[in-house]
């Protein structure tokens, strides 16, 4: 690391204001090109913030008008080393204002929180990226390696018009990149210690389940609703969906999940036996985070959409359903075999979206740098690996051989149900957590 002025940057000074401003851009991603909005406006604003301090910025749209992305590269002291990609997505899931305590696109700063859609998914990280990138240029900091800052479109709909399009059509943007950090990791989980007191564990994402959206289709004989129908497409589909929705896939504890549970056990004294029939019951003792952890113990297939018919007295010839499937690393073939057995011969399936699982090990210089940055600000902390039950843009970058981690550092209040805020009503991020995150991110990127 080289600092021209000798003055260490303090990006925590303006991260709250920047995150609030980002939330005020309504970048709702409906999954429909005609109704998704705001990414271009937000991306151009970010480009201006970076150009203002001297970055050469590339703005580009990924596969469709308005799907704005911004890239900026900061040269490091040793450009022969692999570059580090720091990425965040600009789009958010839609929000119904009537359901919220504040307007979801107000960016309100109240009661110690910044409120609004995207506060934790993931304009908090985007804000950290902006303020750290600006402060590095202002203070003349030269990081140890090249840094590539990427602000991306369309993550909330699988990245077809975002990260995956960029990997397919502009791989040059990632030249030299060997590692990446993004969402969802680096946040704290407070657990009781076996000897009394509490310990903050910072969860670094090293794995995520595969994301597959599946269409089920049943075909039958159309006819009058008053007649007897032995080949009713709606009935066949409903039976298959019910079997699938009630099915519990087998427990398959992966290396990442067992490393996480081992660390929890060392701190709390709980025993997490992979062969125990009560493993999930023991995990429930962890509190709200259990909903994520339990979802990483087995594959899931949740029916989410149904479509059939056009009139009350007409039996339709076709009925369709959409199922959200999340598959553990190494389980794809076994998962598909189970699916086929459950839906039976009268229902066909096809993947609408299919993005693979991802897993890397919790070791290496980059992990050491993340750990050191967290401990510098929270000396009694501990970093541990974990698996995300959802998916991120890391799935696209892994296709280029980039090693990916989730690292958005946040020190959270113990009582905050953090996992419920993702895509939830009254999404918000603590002001103090943002300031903590900006400080940690600055330290991390000066020693990465």
C-alpha positions in Angstrom: 0.0 0.0 0.0 1.2 3.5 -0.9 -0.3 6.7 0.6 0.8 9.8 -1.2 -0.3 12.3 1.5 0.2 10.2 4.6 -3.5 10.8 5.5 -5.6 7.7 6.0 -9.0 8.0 4.3 -12.2 7.9 6.4 -15.0 6.8 4.1 -17.3 6.4 7.1 -17.8 10.1 7.1 -20.3 10.1 4.2 -21.4 6.5 3.7 -24.8 7.1 5.3 -25.6 10.0 3.0 -24.5 8.1 0.0 -26.6 5.0 0.8 -29.6 7.2 1.5 -29.2 8.8 -1.9 -28.8 5.4 -3.6 -32.1 4.2 -2.1 -33.9 7.2 -3.5 -33.3 5.9 -7.0 -36.2 3.5 -7.6 -34.4 0.7 -9.3 -37.2 -1.9 -9.0 -36.6 -5.0 -11.0 -39.9 -6.7 -11.9 -38.3 -9.3 -14.2 -40.1 -7.6 -17.1 -38.0 -5.4 -19.4 -41.0 -3.0 -20.0 -41.5 -2.2 -16.3 -38.0 -2.5 -14.8 -36.6 1.0 -14.3 -34.0 3.2 -12.7 -30.8 1.3 -13.2 -29.4 3.6 -15.9 -30.1 6.8 -13.9 -28.5 5.3 -10.8 -25.5 4.0 -12.7 -24.9 7.4 -14.4 -25.0 9.1 -11.0 -22.4 6.6 -9.6 -20.3 7.2 -12.7 -20.4 11.0 -12.0 -19.3 10.4 -8.4 -16.2 8.4 -9.5 -15.3 10.7 -12.4 -15.4 13.7 -10.0 -12.3 12.3 -8.2 -10.5 11.3 -11.4 -11.5 7.8 -12.3 -11.8 6.7 -15.9 -15.2 5.2 -15.9 -17.0 2.9 -18.4 -20.8 3.1 -18.5 -22.5 0.4 -20.6 -25.9 -1.3 -20.9 -26.1 -5.0 -20.8 -28.3 -6.6 -23.4 -31.3 -4.2 -23.2 -31.9 -0.4 -23.0 -31.6 1.0 -19.5 -29.8 -1.9 -17.9 -26.9 0.4 -16.8 -23.6 -0.9 -15.5 -20.5 1.0 -14.3 -16.9 -0.2 -14.2 -13.8 1.6 -12.8 -10.3 0.3 -12.2 -7.8 1.6 -9.7 -4.2 0.5 -10.5 -2.3 -1.2 -7.7 1.3 -1.3 -6.6 1.8 -4.7 -8.2 -0.3 -5.0 -11.4 1.3 -8.4 -12.1 -0.8 -9.8 -9.2 -4.3 -10.9 -10.0 -6.8 -8.1 -9.7 -9.6 -8.0 -7.1 -13.2 -7.4 -8.3 -15.5 -5.6 -5.9 -19.1 -5.8 -7.1 -22.5 -4.7 -6.2 -25.9 -4.7 -7.9 -28.0 -1.6 -8.4 -31.5 -3.2 -8.9 -33.8 -4.1 -6.0 -37.0 -6.1 -5.8 -40.3 -4.2 -5.9 -41.9 -2.8 -2.8 -45.5 -1.9 -1.9 -45.4 1.5 -0.2 -48.7 0.9 1.6 -47.1 -1.9 3.6 -44.1 0.1 4.9 -43.6 2.4 7.9 -41.7 4.8 5.7 -41.8 5.2 1.9 -39.6 2.4 0.5 -37.7 4.8 -1.7 -37.3 7.6 0.8 -33.9 6.7 2.1 -35.1 8.0 5.4 -32.5 8.2 8.2 -34.5 7.6 11.4 -34.0 5.9 14.7 -30.4 5.0 14.0 -31.2 3.3 10.6 -31.2 4.1 6.9 -34.6 2.9 5.7 -35.7 1.7 2.2 -35.7 -1.0 -0.4 -32.2 -2.0 -1.1 -30.8 -0.9 2.3 -29.3 -4.4 2.9 -29.8 -5.8 -0.6 -27.5 -4.3 -1.6 -27.1 -0.5 -1.7 -25.3 -0.7 1.6 -22.4 -2.4 -0.1 -22.7 -0.1 -3.2 -22.4 2.9 -0.9 -19.3 1.5 0.8 -17.8 0.9 -2.6 -18.4 4.4 -3.8 -17.1 6.2 -0.6 -14.0 3.9 -0.4 -13.2 4.3 -4.1 -13.5 8.1 -3.8 -11.4 8.3 -0.7 -8.6 6.2 -2.2 -8.3 8.6 -5.1 -8.5 11.7 -2.9 -5.9 10.5 -0.5 -3.6 9.1 -3.2 -3.8 5.5 -1.8 -2.3 2.9 -4.1 -3.7 -0.6 -3.1 -1.4 -3.6 -3.2 -3.1 -4.9 -6.4 -5.5 -3.6 -9.1 -9.0 -3.1 -7.9 -12.0 -3.3 -10.3 -15.2 -1.7 -9.0 -18.3 -3.0 -10.8 -21.8 -1.6 -10.3 -24.2 -4.0 -12.0 -27.8 -4.4 -13.3 -30.3 -7.2 -13.1 -29.0 -9.4 -10.2 -32.5 -9.7 -8.8 -33.7 -11.5 -12.0 -30.7 -13.8 -12.3 -28.3 -11.5 -14.0 -29.4 -12.3 -17.6 -29.2 -8.5 -18.4 -26.4 -7.9 -16.0 -23.4 -10.0 -14.8 -24.0 -13.0 -17.1 -24.4 -10.8 -20.2 -21.2 -9.0 -19.3 -19.3 -12.2 -18.8 -20.5 -13.5 -22.2 -20.1 -10.3 -24.2 -17.5 -8.2 -22.3 -15.1 -10.6 -20.6 -12.4 -7.9 -21.2 -13.8 -5.9 -18.3 -12.6 -8.7 -16.0 -9.1 -9.1 -17.5 -6.6 -10.1 -14.9 -9.2 -10.6 -12.1 -8.6 -13.7 -10.0 -10.8 -13.0 -6.9 -14.0 -11.1 -6.1 -16.0 -9.9 -3.1 -19.7 -8.9 -3.1 -22.9 -9.9 -1.2 -24.0 -11.6 1.1 -21.5 -12.0 3.9 -19.3 -10.1 6.4 -22.3 -9.4 8.7 -22.1 -10.2 12.4 -24.0 -12.9 14.3 -23.9 -12.6 18.1 -23.9 -15.9 19.9 -23.7 -16.7 23.6 -20.4 -18.1 24.8 -20.2 -21.3 26.7 -18.3 -19.5 29.5 -20.7 -16.6 29.7 -20.8 -13.4 27.7 -21.3 -13.1 23.9 -19.2 -13.4 20.8 -19.6 -11.7 17.4 -19.0 -14.1 14.5 -18.7 -12.5 11.1 -20.1 -14.8 8.4 -18.1 -14.8 5.2 -19.9 -16.4 2.3 -17.8 -19.1 0.7 -20.6 -21.1 -0.9 -24.1 -20.7 -2.3 -26.8 -23.1 -3.6 -27.6 -23.4 -7.2 -30.6 -21.3 -8.4 -33.0 -23.0 -10.8 -36.5 -21.9 -11.7 -38.5 -24.8 -13.1 -41.6 -24.8 -15.2 -43.9 -27.8 -14.8 -46.5 -28.5 -17.6 -49.4 -30.9 -17.6 -51.4 -31.6 -20.7 -54.9 -33.1 -20.8 -58.1 -33.2 -22.8 -60.0 -29.9 -23.0 -63.7 -30.0 -22.5 -66.9 -28.9 -20.7 -66.6 -28.4 -17.0 -69.8 -30.3 -16.4 -68.5 -33.6 -17.8 -66.4 -36.3 -16.3 -62.7 -35.9 -17.1 -60.1 -38.6 -16.5 -57.3 -36.5 -18.1 -57.7 -33.1 -16.4 -54.4 -31.1 -16.8 -55.2 -29.0 -13.7 -55.7 -32.1 -11.5 -52.4 -33.7 -12.7 -50.5 -30.5 -12.2 -52.0 -29.9 -8.8 -51.1 -33.4 -7.6 -47.5 -33.0 -8.8 -47.1 -29.6 -7.2 -48.5 -30.8 -3.9 -46.1 -33.8 -3.8 -43.2 -31.6 -4.6 -44.2 -28.8 -2.2 -44.5 -31.3 0.7 -41.4 -33.2 0.0 -38.3 -32.9 2.2 -35.1 -33.6 0.4 -32.4 -35.5 2.3 -30.0 -33.8 4.8 -26.6 -33.3 3.1 -24.3 -31.4 5.4 -21.5 -29.9 3.1 -18.0 -29.0 4.2 -18.9 -25.3 4.4 -21.9 -25.8 6.5 -20.1 -28.2 8.9 -17.2 -25.7 9.3 -19.8 -23.0 10.2 -21.6 -25.3 12.7 -18.3 -26.4 14.2 -17.3 -22.8 14.9 -20.7 -22.1 16.4 -20.3 -25.2 18.6 -16.9 -24.1 19.8 -18.3 -20.8 20.9 -21.7 -21.9 22.4 -21.1 -25.4 23.5 -23.9 -26.8 21.3 -23.2 -30.1 19.6 -24.1 -30.2 15.9 -23.8 -33.8 14.9 -24.2 -34.3 11.1 -25.7 -37.7 11.7 -28.1 -36.6 14.4 -31.9 -36.8 13.5 -32.3 -33.7 15.6 -29.7 -31.6 13.8 -32.3 -29.1 12.6 -33.8 -28.8 16.0 -30.4 -27.9 17.5 -29.9 -25.3 14.7 -33.2 -23.7 15.8 -31.4 -22.6 19.0 -29.4 -20.1 16.9 -32.4 -17.9 16.5 -33.5 -16.1 13.3 -30.3 -17.1 11.4 -31.5 -20.7 11.6 -33.9 -20.0 8.6 -30.8 -19.6 6.4 -28.7 -22.3 7.9 -31.5 -24.9 7.7 -32.0 -24.1 4.1 -28.4 -25.0 3.4 -28.8 -28.5 4.8 -30.9 -29.8 2.0 -32.2 -29.0 -1.5 -35.5 -27.1 -1.6 -38.2 -26.9 -4.3 -40.9 -24.3 -3.5 -43.9 -23.9 -5.9 -44.4 -20.1 -6.4 -46.7 -19.7 -9.4 -49.7 -21.4 -11.0 -51.3 -20.8 -14.4 -54.3 -22.6 -15.9 -57.7 -22.0 -17.5 -59.6 -19.1 -18.9 -63.3 -19.8 -17.9 -65.0 -21.4 -15.0 -66.9 -24.0 -17.1 -64.0 -25.0 -19.4 -61.5 -27.7 -18.5 -58.2 -26.4 -20.0 -55.8 -28.5 -22.1 -52.7 -27.1 -20.4 -51.8 -26.2 -16.8 -48.4 -24.8 -15.7 -46.5 -24.1 -12.5 -43.3 -22.4 -11.6 -41.1 -23.9 -8.9 -38.1 -22.1 -7.2 -35.4 -24.8 -6.8 -32.2 -24.3 -4.8 -29.7 -27.1 -5.0 -26.7 -27.9 -2.9 -23.2 -28.2 -4.4 -22.7 -31.7 -5.8 -26.4 -32.6 -5.7 -27.6 -31.7 -9.2 -28.0 -35.2 -10.7 -29.6 -36.6 -7.5 -31.9 -33.6 -7.2 -33.2 -34.0 -10.8 -33.8 -37.7 -10.3 -35.8 -37.0 -7.2 -37.8 -34.3 -9.0 -38.7 -36.7 -11.8 -39.9 -39.3 -9.4 -42.1 -36.9 -7.6 -43.8 -35.2 -10.5 -44.5 -38.5 -12.3 -44.9 -39.3 -16.0 -47.9 -37.0 -16.7 -46.0 -33.8 -16.0 -43.0 -32.5 -17.9 -40.4 -30.1 -16.6 -38.0 -27.5 -18.1 -35.5 -25.1 -16.5 -36.6 -21.5 -17.0 -33.4 -20.3 -15.3 -30.5 -22.5 -14.3 -27.5 -21.2 -12.4 -25.1 -23.6 -10.8 -24.0 -23.8 -7.1 -20.7 -22.5 -6.0 -18.2 -23.4 -3.2 -14.7 -22.4 -2.4 -12.5 -23.1 0.7 -12.1 -20.7 3.6 -8.3 -20.0 3.3 -5.7 -18.0 1.5 -4.3 -14.5 1.6 -7.7 -12.8 0.8 -9.4 -14.6 3.7 -6.5 -13.5 5.9 -7.0 -9.9 4.7 -10.8 -10.0 5.5 -10.1 -11.4 8.9 -7.5 -8.8 9.7 -9.7 -5.9 8.6 -12.6 -7.1 10.8 -10.4 -7.7 13.8 -8.8 -4.3 13.5 -12.2 -2.7 14.1 -13.7 -5.4 16.3 -10.8 -7.1 18.1 -13.0 -9.8 19.9 -14.6 -10.9 16.7 -14.2 -14.2 14.8 -14.7 -14.8 11.1 -16.3 -18.0 9.9 -17.4 -19.4 6.6 -21.0 -20.1 5.7 -23.2 -21.0 2.8 -25.9 -18.7 1.4 -29.2 -20.3 0.6 -29.9 -17.8 -2.2 -27.7 -16.8 -5.1 -25.6 -13.8 -6.2 -23.7 -12.4 -9.2 -20.8 -14.6 -8.1 -22.3 -17.4 -10.2 -21.5 -15.4 -13.3 -17.9 -14.5 -12.3 -17.1 -18.1 -11.2 -17.6 -19.0 -14.9 -14.4 -17.0 -15.6 -12.5 -18.9 -13.0 -12.7 -16.1 -10.5 -12.7 -17.1 -6.8 -15.7 -15.5 -5.1 -16.6 -14.5 -1.6 -19.5 -12.7 0.1 -18.0 -9.8 2.2 -20.2 -6.8 3.0 -19.0 -6.1 6.5 -21.7 -5.0 9.0 -21.6 -5.0 12.8 -25.3 -5.6 13.7 -27.3 -5.2 16.9 -27.7 -8.7 18.4 -31.5 -8.3 18.5 -31.9 -7.4 14.8 -33.5 -10.2 12.6 -31.2 -9.4 9.7 -32.2 -12.2 7.4 -35.8 -11.1 7.5 -34.9 -7.8 6.0 -33.8 -9.2 2.6 -36.8 -8.5 0.3 -38.8 -7.8 3.4 -41.1 -4.9 4.5 -39.3 -2.1 6.3 -35.9 -3.1 5.0 -33.2 -1.0 6.8 -29.6 -1.0 7.8 -28.1 0.5 11.0 -26.2 3.7 10.6 -23.4 2.4 12.9 -23.2 -0.8 10.8 -22.7 1.3 7.7 -19.9 3.3 9.3 -18.3 0.1 10.6 -18.5 -1.5 7.1 -16.9 1.5 5.3 -14.1 1.4 7.8 -13.5 -2.3 7.5 -13.8 -2.2 3.7 -11.2 0.6 3.6 -8.8 -1.4 5.7 -9.4 -4.6 3.7 -8.7 -3.0 0.3 -5.5 -1.3 1.5 -4.1 -4.8 2.5 -5.8 -7.1 0.0 
